Amino acid sequence: MNVKKVMIVVFVALALFYVVTQPNQAAGMVQSILGWLRDGAEAIITFLKNVFA
């Protein structure tokens, strides 16, 4: 196996372990990440609207 595949497998295993052992904190983290992505997308949309208005 190459290093990239090993790192992916380790990351997935740690993520699953975190979700199983601490589901509330994992859900909060996912909600925070999605909120950050939504805010970023809204900022880009606002910028583009102002540029082309």
N, CA, C, O and CB atoms as a CASP TS submission, in Angstrom:
PFRMAT TS
TARGET T0000
AUTHOR 0000-0000-0000
METHOD Language model
MODEL 1
PARENT N/A
ATOM      1  N   MET     1       0.850  -1.190   0.000  1.00  0.00           N
ATOM      2  CA  MET     1       0.000   0.000   0.000  1.00  0.00           C
ATOM      3  C   MET     1       0.888   1.243   0.000  1.00  0.00           C
ATOM      4  O   MET     1       1.946   1.273   0.630  1.00  0.00           O
ATOM      5  CB  MET     1      -0.963   0.004   1.232  1.00  0.00           C
ATOM      6  N   ASN     2       0.448   2.229  -0.695  1.00  0.00           N
ATOM      7  CA  ASN     2       1.219   3.459  -0.664  1.00  0.00           C
ATOM      8  C   ASN     2       0.785   4.327   0.523  1.00  0.00           C
ATOM      9  O   ASN     2      -0.225   4.050   1.170  1.00  0.00           O
ATOM     10  CB  ASN     2       1.057   4.231  -1.990  1.00  0.00           C
ATOM     11  N   VAL     3       1.539   5.346   0.787  1.00  0.00           N
ATOM     12  CA  VAL     3       1.333   6.182   1.968  1.00  0.00           C
ATOM     13  C   VAL     3      -0.022   6.891   1.916  1.00  0.00           C
ATOM     14  O   VAL     3      -0.675   7.053   2.947  1.00  0.00           O
ATOM     15  CB  VAL     3       2.462   7.212   2.093  1.00  0.00           C
ATOM     16  N   LYS     4      -0.440   7.306   0.745  1.00  0.00           N
ATOM     17  CA  LYS     4      -1.714   8.020   0.614  1.00  0.00           C
ATOM     18  C   LYS     4      -2.883   7.137   1.045  1.00  0.00           C
ATOM     19  O   LYS     4      -3.765   7.589   1.775  1.00  0.00           O
ATOM     20  CB  LYS     4      -1.917   8.494  -0.835  1.00  0.00           C
ATOM     21  N   LYS     5      -2.894   5.896   0.603  1.00  0.00           N
ATOM     22  CA  LYS     5      -3.976   4.978   0.971  1.00  0.00           C
ATOM     23  C   LYS     5      -3.974   4.707   2.471  1.00  0.00           C
ATOM     24  O   LYS     5      -5.032   4.650   3.099  1.00  0.00           O
ATOM     25  CB  LYS     5      -3.847   3.656   0.196  1.00  0.00           C
ATOM     26  N   VAL     6      -2.799   4.542   3.037  1.00  0.00           N
ATOM     27  CA  VAL     6      -2.698   4.288   4.477  1.00  0.00           C
ATOM     28  C   VAL     6      -3.234   5.482   5.257  1.00  0.00           C
ATOM     29  O   VAL     6      -3.974   5.304   6.224  1.00  0.00           O
ATOM     30  CB  VAL     6      -1.233   3.995   4.883  1.00  0.00           C
ATOM     31  N   MET     7      -2.874   6.684   4.854  1.00  0.00           N
ATOM     32  CA  MET     7      -3.338   7.888   5.544  1.00  0.00           C
ATOM     33  C   MET     7      -4.862   8.024   5.449  1.00  0.00           C
ATOM     34  O   MET     7      -5.513   8.419   6.416  1.00  0.00           O
ATOM     35  CB  MET     7      -2.657   9.137   4.956  1.00  0.00           C
ATOM     36  N   ILE     8      -5.422   7.698   4.292  1.00  0.00           N
ATOM     37  CA  ILE     8      -6.878   7.772   4.122  1.00  0.00           C
ATOM     38  C   ILE     8      -7.570   6.770   5.043  1.00  0.00           C
ATOM     39  O   ILE     8      -8.559   7.102   5.697  1.00  0.00           O
ATOM     40  CB  ILE     8      -7.270   7.506   2.648  1.00  0.00           C
ATOM     41  N   VAL     9      -7.054   5.557   5.092  1.00  0.00           N
ATOM     42  CA  VAL     9      -7.648   4.521   5.943  1.00  0.00           C
ATOM     43  C   VAL     9      -7.550   4.926   7.411  1.00  0.00           C
ATOM     44  O   VAL     9      -8.507   4.745   8.163  1.00  0.00           O
ATOM     45  CB  VAL     9      -6.952   3.158   5.714  1.00  0.00           C
ATOM     46  N   VAL    10      -6.416   5.468   7.826  1.00  0.00           N
ATOM     47  CA  VAL    10      -6.243   5.913   9.212  1.00  0.00           C
ATOM     48  C   VAL    10      -7.208   7.056   9.522  1.00  0.00           C
ATOM     49  O   VAL    10      -7.830   7.060  10.584  1.00  0.00           O
ATOM     50  CB  VAL    10      -4.780   6.359   9.467  1.00  0.00           C
ATOM     51  N   PHE    11      -7.342   8.014   8.623  1.00  0.00           N
ATOM     52  CA  PHE    11      -8.247   9.142   8.842  1.00  0.00           C
ATOM     53  C   PHE    11      -9.696   8.668   8.973  1.00  0.00           C
ATOM     54  O   PHE    11     -10.413   9.105   9.874  1.00  0.00           O
ATOM     55  CB  PHE    11      -8.125  10.154   7.694  1.00  0.00           C
ATOM     56  N   VAL    12     -10.125   7.782   8.084  1.00  0.00           N
ATOM     57  CA  VAL    12     -11.498   7.266   8.133  1.00  0.00           C
ATOM     58  C   VAL    12     -11.733   6.496   9.430  1.00  0.00           C
ATOM     59  O   VAL    12     -12.785   6.633  10.053  1.00  0.00           O
ATOM     60  CB  VAL    12     -11.782   6.359   6.915  1.00  0.00           C
ATOM     61  N   ALA    13     -10.759   5.690   9.834  1.00  0.00           N
ATOM     62  CA  ALA    13     -10.897   4.921  11.069  1.00  0.00           C
ATOM     63  C   ALA    13     -11.011   5.851  12.279  1.00  0.00           C
ATOM     64  O   ALA    13     -11.840   5.620  13.159  1.00  0.00           O
ATOM     65  CB  ALA    13      -9.701   3.967  11.243  1.00  0.00           C
ATOM     66  N   LEU    14     -10.197   6.884  12.328  1.00  0.00           N
ATOM     67  CA  LEU    14     -10.271   7.842  13.443  1.00  0.00           C
ATOM     68  C   LEU    14     -11.594   8.606  13.433  1.00  0.00           C
ATOM     69  O   LEU    14     -12.180   8.853  14.488  1.00  0.00           O
ATOM     70  CB  LEU    14      -9.096   8.834  13.376  1.00  0.00           C
ATOM     71  N   ALA    15     -12.056   8.973  12.259  1.00  0.00           N
ATOM     72  CA  ALA    15     -13.332   9.682  12.159  1.00  0.00           C
ATOM     73  C   ALA    15     -14.482   8.800  12.638  1.00  0.00           C
ATOM     74  O   ALA    15     -15.352   9.262  13.377  1.00  0.00           O
ATOM     75  CB  ALA    15     -13.581  10.139  10.713  1.00  0.00           C
ATOM     76  N   LEU    16     -14.490   7.547  12.226  1.00  0.00           N
ATOM     77  CA  LEU    16     -15.538   6.626  12.673  1.00  0.00           C
ATOM     78  C   LEU    16     -15.460   6.399  14.184  1.00  0.00           C
ATOM     79  O   LEU    16     -16.491   6.342  14.855  1.00  0.00           O
ATOM     80  CB  LEU    16     -15.423   5.282  11.930  1.00  0.00           C
ATOM     81  N   PHE    17     -14.261   6.271  14.714  1.00  0.00           N
ATOM     82  CA  PHE    17     -14.090   6.102  16.154  1.00  0.00           C
ATOM     83  C   PHE    17     -14.648   7.306  16.904  1.00  0.00           C
ATOM     84  O   PHE    17     -15.331   7.149  17.916  1.00  0.00           O
ATOM     85  CB  PHE    17     -12.607   5.899  16.501  1.00  0.00           C
ATOM     86  N   TYR    18     -14.359   8.505  16.408  1.00  0.00           N
ATOM     87  CA  TYR    18     -14.850   9.737  17.029  1.00  0.00           C
ATOM     88  C   TYR    18     -16.375   9.801  16.975  1.00  0.00           C
ATOM     89  O   TYR    18     -17.013  10.181  17.956  1.00  0.00           O
ATOM     90  CB  TYR    18     -14.242  10.969  16.335  1.00  0.00           C
ATOM     91  N   VAL    19     -16.956   9.436  15.850  1.00  0.00           N
ATOM     92  CA  VAL    19     -18.421   9.467  15.706  1.00  0.00           C
ATOM     93  C   VAL    19     -19.081   8.465  16.644  1.00  0.00           C
ATOM     94  O   VAL    19     -20.121   8.759  17.232  1.00  0.00           O
ATOM     95  CB  VAL    19     -18.830   9.171  14.249  1.00  0.00           C
ATOM     96  N   VAL    20     -18.489   7.292  16.788  1.00  0.00           N
ATOM     97  CA  VAL    20     -19.070   6.255  17.636  1.00  0.00           C
ATOM     98  C   VAL    20     -18.923   6.603  19.110  1.00  0.00           C
ATOM     99  O   VAL    20     -19.853   6.392  19.889  1.00  0.00           O
ATOM    100  CB  VAL    20     -18.415   4.906  17.351  1.00  0.00           C
ATOM    101  N   THR    21     -17.768   7.135  19.504  1.00  0.00           N
ATOM    102  CA  THR    21     -17.526   7.388  20.924  1.00  0.00           C
ATOM    103  C   THR    21     -18.099   8.713  21.398  1.00  0.00           C
ATOM    104  O   THR    21     -18.474   8.835  22.565  1.00  0.00           O
ATOM    105  CB  THR    21     -16.052   7.356  21.203  1.00  0.00           C
ATOM    106  N   GLN    22     -18.178   9.718  20.517  1.00  0.00           N
ATOM    107  CA  GLN    22     -18.679  11.035  20.911  1.00  0.00           C
ATOM    108  C   GLN    22     -19.601  11.592  19.826  1.00  0.00           C
ATOM    109  O   GLN    22     -19.233  12.530  19.119  1.00  0.00           O
ATOM    110  CB  GLN    22     -17.504  12.010  21.177  1.00  0.00           C
ATOM    111  N   PRO    23     -20.789  11.022  19.694  1.00  0.00           N
ATOM    112  CA  PRO    23     -21.660  11.437  18.580  1.00  0.00           C
ATOM    113  C   PRO    23     -22.138  12.890  18.681  1.00  0.00           C
ATOM    114  O   PRO    23     -22.270  13.559  17.656  1.00  0.00           O
ATOM    115  CB  PRO    23     -22.864  10.525  18.515  1.00  0.00           C
ATOM    116  N   ASN    24     -22.400  13.388  19.889  1.00  0.00           N
ATOM    117  CA  ASN    24     -22.877  14.765  20.019  1.00  0.00           C
ATOM    118  C   ASN    24     -21.818  15.768  19.584  1.00  0.00           C
ATOM    119  O   ASN    24     -22.114  16.721  18.864  1.00  0.00           O
ATOM    120  CB  ASN    24     -23.297  15.046  21.457  1.00  0.00           C
ATOM    121  N   GLN    25     -20.585  15.550  20.022  1.00  0.00           N
ATOM    122  CA  GLN    25     -19.511  16.458  19.636  1.00  0.00           C
ATOM    123  C   GLN    25     -19.219  16.359  18.145  1.00  0.00           C
ATOM    124  O   GLN    25     -18.920  17.366  17.502  1.00  0.00           O
ATOM    125  CB  GLN    25     -18.248  16.160  20.439  1.00  0.00           C
ATOM    126  N   ALA    26     -19.302  15.150  17.592  1.00  0.00           N
ATOM    127  CA  ALA    26     -19.068  14.970  16.160  1.00  0.00           C
ATOM    128  C   ALA    26     -20.139  15.703  15.347  1.00  0.00           C
ATOM    129  O   ALA    26     -19.832  16.339  14.339  1.00  0.00           O
ATOM    130  CB  ALA    26     -19.054  13.467  15.799  1.00  0.00           C
ATOM    131  N   ALA    27     -21.381  15.611  15.785  1.00  0.00           N
ATOM    132  CA  ALA    27     -22.462  16.308  15.086  1.00  0.00           C
ATOM    133  C   ALA    27     -22.276  17.819  15.167  1.00  0.00           C
ATOM    134  O   ALA    27     -22.501  18.531  14.189  1.00  0.00           O
ATOM    135  CB  ALA    27     -23.826  15.911  15.672  1.00  0.00           C
ATOM    136  N   GLY    28     -21.869  18.299  16.324  1.00  0.00           N
ATOM    137  CA  GLY    28     -21.620  19.732  16.473  1.00  0.00           C
ATOM    138  C   GLY    28     -20.494  20.205  15.570  1.00  0.00           C
ATOM    139  O   GLY    28     -20.569  21.287  14.988  1.00  0.00           O
ATOM    140  N   MET    29     -19.454  19.397  15.454  1.00  0.00           N
ATOM    141  CA  MET    29     -18.338  19.753  14.589  1.00  0.00           C
ATOM    142  C   MET    29     -18.783  19.802  13.130  1.00  0.00           C
ATOM    143  O   MET    29     -18.404  20.719  12.401  1.00  0.00           O
ATOM    144  CB  MET    29     -17.186  18.756  14.762  1.00  0.00           C
ATOM    145  N   VAL    30     -19.579  18.831  12.696  1.00  0.00           N
ATOM    146  CA  VAL    30     -20.062  18.814  11.320  1.00  0.00           C
ATOM    147  C   VAL    30     -20.963  20.027  11.061  1.00  0.00           C
ATOM    148  O   VAL    30     -20.875  20.649  10.002  1.00  0.00           O
ATOM    149  CB  VAL    30     -20.826  17.498  11.028  1.00  0.00           C
ATOM    150  N   GLN    31     -21.819  20.360  12.016  1.00  0.00           N
ATOM    151  CA  GLN    31     -22.680  21.533  11.853  1.00  0.00           C
ATOM    152  C   GLN    31     -21.851  22.810  11.756  1.00  0.00           C
ATOM    153  O   GLN    31     -22.177  23.705  10.975  1.00  0.00           O
ATOM    154  CB  GLN    31     -23.672  21.636  13.020  1.00  0.00           C
ATOM    155  N   SER    32     -20.793  22.899  12.537  1.00  0.00           N
ATOM    156  CA  SER    32     -19.925  24.074  12.474  1.00  0.00           C
ATOM    157  C   SER    32     -19.246  24.191  11.113  1.00  0.00           C
ATOM    158  O   SER    32     -19.175  25.276  10.536  1.00  0.00           O
ATOM    159  CB  SER    32     -18.871  24.013  13.581  1.00  0.00           C
ATOM    160  N   ILE    33     -18.751  23.072  10.612  1.00  0.00           N
ATOM    161  CA  ILE    33     -18.083  23.079   9.305  1.00  0.00           C
ATOM    162  C   ILE    33     -19.068  23.460   8.206  1.00  0.00           C
ATOM    163  O   ILE    33     -18.746  24.264   7.331  1.00  0.00           O
ATOM    164  CB  ILE    33     -17.456  21.700   9.004  1.00  0.00           C
ATOM    165  N   LEU    34     -20.276  22.880   8.251  1.00  0.00           N
ATOM    166  CA  LEU    34     -21.277  23.209   7.234  1.00  0.00           C
ATOM    167  C   LEU    34     -21.709  24.668   7.326  1.00  0.00           C
ATOM    168  O   LEU    34     -21.936  25.313   6.302  1.00  0.00           O
ATOM    169  CB  LEU    34     -22.495  22.298   7.375  1.00  0.00           C
ATOM    170  N   GLY    35     -21.821  25.188   8.531  1.00  0.00           N
ATOM    171  CA  GLY    35     -22.156  26.607   8.698  1.00  0.00           C
ATOM    172  C   GLY    35     -21.077  27.504   8.122  1.00  0.00           C
ATOM    173  O   GLY    35     -21.374  28.512   7.480  1.00  0.00           O
ATOM    174  N   TRP    36     -19.806  27.130   8.356  1.00  0.00           N
ATOM    175  CA  TRP    36     -18.698  27.902   7.815  1.00  0.00           C
ATOM    176  C   TRP    36     -18.720  27.875   6.287  1.00  0.00           C
ATOM    177  O   TRP    36     -18.514  28.903   5.642  1.00  0.00           O
ATOM    178  CB  TRP    36     -17.361  27.361   8.342  1.00  0.00           C
ATOM    179  N   LEU    37     -18.970  26.704   5.715  1.00  0.00           N
ATOM    180  CA  LEU    37     -19.037  26.595   4.259  1.00  0.00           C
ATOM    181  C   LEU    37     -20.208  27.403   3.692  1.00  0.00           C
ATOM    182  O   LEU    37     -20.080  28.043   2.649  1.00  0.00           O
ATOM    183  CB  LEU    37     -19.164  25.125   3.845  1.00  0.00           C
ATOM    184  N   ARG    38     -21.352  27.368   4.387  1.00  0.00           N
ATOM    185  CA  ARG    38     -22.518  28.139   3.934  1.00  0.00           C
ATOM    186  C   ARG    38     -22.213  29.633   3.964  1.00  0.00           C
ATOM    187  O   ARG    38     -22.530  30.353   3.017  1.00  0.00           O
ATOM    188  CB  ARG    38     -23.755  27.829   4.812  1.00  0.00           C
ATOM    189  N   ASP    39     -21.596  30.101   5.051  1.00  0.00           N
ATOM    190  CA  ASP    39     -21.251  31.515   5.147  1.00  0.00           C
ATOM    191  C   ASP    39     -20.280  31.930   4.047  1.00  0.00           C
ATOM    192  O   ASP    39     -20.403  33.012   3.472  1.00  0.00           O
ATOM    193  CB  ASP    39     -20.651  31.818   6.514  1.00  0.00           C
ATOM    194  N   GLY    40     -19.319  31.065   3.763  1.00  0.00           N
ATOM    195  CA  GLY    40     -18.371  31.362   2.692  1.00  0.00           C
ATOM    196  C   GLY    40     -19.049  31.437   1.335  1.00  0.00           C
ATOM    197  O   GLY    40     -18.754  32.326   0.536  1.00  0.00           O
ATOM    198  N   ALA    41     -19.957  30.506   1.074  1.00  0.00           N
ATOM    199  CA  ALA    41     -20.683  30.510  -0.202  1.00  0.00           C
ATOM    200  C   ALA    41     -21.551  31.755  -0.329  1.00  0.00           C
ATOM    201  O   ALA    41     -21.629  32.355  -1.401  1.00  0.00           O
ATOM    202  CB  ALA    41     -21.552  29.249  -0.334  1.00  0.00           C
ATOM    203  N   GLU    42     -22.198  32.141   0.757  1.00  0.00           N
ATOM    204  CA  GLU    42     -23.026  33.345   0.726  1.00  0.00           C
ATOM    205  C   GLU    42     -22.177  34.587   0.488  1.00  0.00           C
ATOM    206  O   GLU    42     -22.606  35.500  -0.218  1.00  0.00           O
ATOM    207  CB  GLU    42     -23.810  33.488   2.033  1.00  0.00           C
ATOM    208  N   ALA    43     -20.987  34.635   1.062  1.00  0.00           N
ATOM    209  CA  ALA    43     -20.100  35.771   0.852  1.00  0.00           C
ATOM    210  C   ALA    43     -19.658  35.853  -0.605  1.00  0.00           C
ATOM    211  O   ALA    43     -19.594  36.942  -1.176  1.00  0.00           O
ATOM    212  CB  ALA    43     -18.880  35.674   1.771  1.00  0.00           C
ATOM    213  N   ILE    44     -19.353  34.708  -1.207  1.00  0.00           N
ATOM    214  CA  ILE    44     -18.946  34.697  -2.619  1.00  0.00           C
ATOM    215  C   ILE    44     -20.099  35.136  -3.504  1.00  0.00           C
ATOM    216  O   ILE    44     -19.901  35.901  -4.447  1.00  0.00           O
ATOM    217  CB  ILE    44     -18.459  33.296  -3.039  1.00  0.00           C
ATOM    218  N   ILE    45     -21.300  34.659  -3.207  1.00  0.00           N
ATOM    219  CA  ILE    45     -22.475  35.052  -3.997  1.00  0.00           C
ATOM    220  C   ILE    45     -22.722  36.549  -3.880  1.00  0.00           C
ATOM    221  O   ILE    45     -23.004  37.214  -4.876  1.00  0.00           O
ATOM    222  CB  ILE    45     -23.725  34.272  -3.540  1.00  0.00           C
ATOM    223  N   THR    46     -22.618  37.080  -2.669  1.00  0.00           N
ATOM    224  CA  THR    46     -22.805  38.518  -2.469  1.00  0.00           C
ATOM    225  C   THR    46     -21.763  39.306  -3.245  1.00  0.00           C
ATOM    226  O   THR    46     -22.083  40.307  -3.885  1.00  0.00           O
ATOM    227  CB  THR    46     -22.733  38.872  -0.977  1.00  0.00           C
ATOM    228  N   PHE    47     -20.530  38.860  -3.189  1.00  0.00           N
ATOM    229  CA  PHE    47     -19.460  39.523  -3.934  1.00  0.00           C
ATOM    230  C   PHE    47     -19.763  39.537  -5.426  1.00  0.00           C
ATOM    231  O   PHE    47     -19.669  40.579  -6.075  1.00  0.00           O
ATOM    232  CB  PHE    47     -18.118  38.829  -3.677  1.00  0.00           C
ATOM    233  N   LEU    48     -20.128  38.374  -5.970  1.00  0.00           N
ATOM    234  CA  LEU    48     -20.396  38.303  -7.406  1.00  0.00           C
ATOM    235  C   LEU    48     -21.610  39.150  -7.796  1.00  0.00           C
ATOM    236  O   LEU    48     -21.616  39.763  -8.864  1.00  0.00           O
ATOM    237  CB  LEU    48     -20.616  36.851  -7.827  1.00  0.00           C
ATOM    238  N   LYS    49     -22.625  39.189  -6.951  1.00  0.00           N
ATOM    239  CA  LYS    49     -23.787  40.037  -7.241  1.00  0.00           C
ATOM    240  C   LYS    49     -23.373  41.497  -7.304  1.00  0.00           C
ATOM    241  O   LYS    49     -23.832  42.236  -8.175  1.00  0.00           O
ATOM    242  CB  LYS    49     -24.887  39.843  -6.177  1.00  0.00           C
ATOM    243  N   ASN    50     -22.506  41.919  -6.384  1.00  0.00           N
ATOM    244  CA  ASN    50     -22.063  43.316  -6.365  1.00  0.00           C
ATOM    245  C   ASN    50     -21.140  43.641  -7.548  1.00  0.00           C
ATOM    246  O   ASN    50     -21.149  44.761  -8.059  1.00  0.00           O
ATOM    247  CB  ASN    50     -21.343  43.617  -5.048  1.00  0.00           C
ATOM    248  N   VAL    51     -20.363  42.674  -7.967  1.00  0.00           N
ATOM    249  CA  VAL    51     -19.470  42.907  -9.106  1.00  0.00           C
ATOM    250  C   VAL    51     -20.264  43.082 -10.396  1.00  0.00           C
ATOM    251  O   VAL    51     -19.958  43.956 -11.207  1.00  0.00           O
ATOM    252  CB  VAL    51     -18.474  41.746  -9.254  1.00  0.00           C
ATOM    253  N   PHE    52     -21.295  42.239 -10.581  1.00  0.00           N
ATOM    254  CA  PHE    52     -22.032  42.252 -11.835  1.00  0.00           C
ATOM    255  C   PHE    52     -23.326  43.059 -11.767  1.00  0.00           C
ATOM    256  O   PHE    52     -24.129  43.004 -12.699  1.00  0.00           O
ATOM    257  CB  PHE    52     -22.341  40.848 -12.248  1.00  0.00           C
ATOM    258  N   ALA    53     -23.542  43.797 -10.699  1.00  0.00           N
ATOM    259  CA  ALA    53     -24.762  44.603 -10.572  1.00  0.00           C
ATOM    260  C   ALA    53     -24.627  45.930 -11.278  1.00  0.00           C
ATOM    261  O   ALA    53     -25.561  46.731 -11.271  1.00  0.00           O
ATOM    262  CB  ALA    53     -25.098  44.836  -9.112  1.00  0.00           C
TER
END
